[in-house]
């Protein structure tokens, strides 16, 4: 009995290691994708059979992807620990802004992705722009300096996609457009 409890604890710990980013405590890409696809299946089900489920309605799912502007320069000038601190600050601020049901993941490098359950593209944009604005006003102490950074982002909802991969492509295109237009902005996929 004691051994089974111990094994269950170890399995849970291994799952966390497999699905969580060590630095930020957010989901990693694998964990995010698995969880997001569960919600997307519900949205697809609603669209196919809108009258079948009346008690739990999940009509939409949106993604926002953020990228820290000039992250390489931050790392090069102040060191990787300063970049790590920026990621932690961004992660914390995002978690404070979204609901418990929403998904937040370190997607790669300096990219963080949000899965906003039930949100349409306009809701996603408003949430993302609020986060962008708060980050642009945030300073953090690094040695004797006060540092700040900005983020750019892209937003899209599942109404514009057939599957998770297509939604990722669309939100990525919007992020690329935000970077192209001068950074420190959020762009909705058009």
Protein Blocks (a to p, Z undefined) as FASTA:
>chain_A
ZZmmmmmmmmmmmmmmmmpcfklopacfklmmmmmmmmmmmmmmmmmmmmlpmkbccfbd
cddddddehklmmmmmnojklmmmmmmmmmmmmmmmmcfkbccddfbhjbccdddehiaf
klmmmmmmmmmmmmmmpccdehjbccddddddddddfklpcbfklmmmmmmmmmmmmmmn
ngjiacddZZ
